[in-house]
Amino acid sequence: MRIRDMLHCLQNADPDAVILYLVSFPDVSDADELNHAYVVTDVWLSERNRLVDGLLSSAYHPTEHRHSIGWNPETEEQWPERVVILSTQLPQATDSDSTS
């Protein structure tokens, strides 16, 4: 999802509504309150891997990590990407990052 997509989805939302974060496939009652938006100023790497069954998996990580463990250029793509991290807890920030 891009920032523009999120802004479009939220255009009619109550600005005083609480944002909840729901991890993949749990019960909806397990949602946690979103407490922080972490704007990463450094470019990260986005990786897409085609699995044996044809499904795609993706991962994001700081550029200095270069490749994921087991990186295979025959089955994976990689490109630079700007990211914003939404979290229920405050991530550890570096000097080049900002939080809200």
N, C-alpha and C positions, 0 to 999 in steps of 0.2 A: 504494500500500500504506500502511496506517495502522500506527502503533506497535503497536496491539492485534493486528493481523494478523501482524506480524513476531514479536511475543512468543509468539503461538499457534504459529507455525511452528517456533519455536526451543525450545519447552517441553521437548522430549525430547533436545535437542542436548547434547553433552558441553561443559560450560562452559570446558574447556581447549582446545577446537577452535579452529583458526585460521579467521577469516572471510575469504573471497576475494571479490573484486569482478570481475564479468564484464561488459564493455560489450556493447552490442547486437550479436549475431550473429557474434562471433569464434569461433575454435577454443577449446575449453575449456582447452587448455594455455596460453592467453594470459591466464588469470586472474591478478590481482594481489592481494596481501594487503591487506585493509582495515585501515588504521592509525588512523583517526580518525572519531569521530562528532561532528558539528558541530551543536550545538543552537542554532538561530537563535531569538532571543528576540523580534525584530521580526516583525510579520505580513508575509508576502509576498503577491503576487498570483498567482493561478492563472488561466491562460487556456486555453480550448479552442476550436479552430478546425475547422470542417467544411470539408474539402478538396473540390475539384471532383469527385473520384471517390467522394465520400461517406465516406471514411475520416476519422477524427478525429485531430488532432495536439494535443499539449498542451505548455505551457511554464510555467515558474515563474520569478519574478524579484522583487527587492525592490520594495516599494510605491513608493519614490521614482521608479522608472522609468516609472510609470503605465501605459503601453501598449507592446506590442511594435511594432517597425517594421512598417508596413503594416496596423495595427489596423483592422478593419472591424466595426463593431457589428452589421451585418446577418448576418455569418457567424460571429462569435466571441462567446463568453461570457467573463466575467471575475468573479472573486470573491476575497475575502481568504482566506488559508490559512496555518496554522502549518506549518513544515517542519523536518525534521532532515536534514542532508546527511551521507551516508556517503562517505568518500573514502580513496583510497590515498595521498594526500598531504594535508598540513595546509593547508586554505584560509586565506586572509587573513582574520583576525578583526577585528571592530570592537569598540568598548567594550561594546556591548550583546549580544555573542555569547559563548558559552562552548564549549570543546572538551573532549573526553575522550580 
